């Protein structure tokens, strides 16, 4: 059974601070996706990483896929209150359709 | 809005009643997935369907739960004789094809409450 561990589980920071959240597994994934979910809504896809060592940037968000494709990180620079939400990582272990989700990191950015 | 649509957004059922959850995938998407999110737990895969076919239902409870994706109309997740433990948020996602290399896009979910 593939498992994804996310850390930290909760994170509360002040506006303007930087942060990193982690997504780790003992399993190899063919791709890994990051989603953000707000209360009462569905997950919204932020990025997909596919190649080991890949780095993708989305404005102030930087996503990295580990060389061995077992782990990933999300770094947010100069966090803003609008970044508040539940950040979920999901692994696609192949053949592709069954996403395995971590439990998420609940981020609160205080003004 | 061409996103994944789910209805109803909220559904209250008494124990023993049936719950029917509907999902219309994004335009051009022929693959539908259902996930369940319980409090304090992550999203769990339930079932993967293509038009008129169930491809993988390994995450579905063996009893009371069924899913379909007919040739015409939305995908339906049916829960018969609901129990309190079925209370959860149920999400539908769609993709244009097998998700190898193609992301899944989620709907807003149906929050089921069993009283």
Interface residues (C-beta under 8 A of the other chain):
Chain A: X4 X30 X31 X33 X35 X40 X41 X42 X43 X44 X45 X48 X50 X88 X90 X92 X94 X95 X96 X97 X98 X99 X100 X101 X102 X103 X104
Chain B: X4 X6 X31 X33 X35 X40 X41 X42 X43 X44 X45 X48 X55 X56 X58 X59 X91 X95 X98 X99 X100 X101 X102 X103 X104 X105 X106 X107 X108 X109 X111
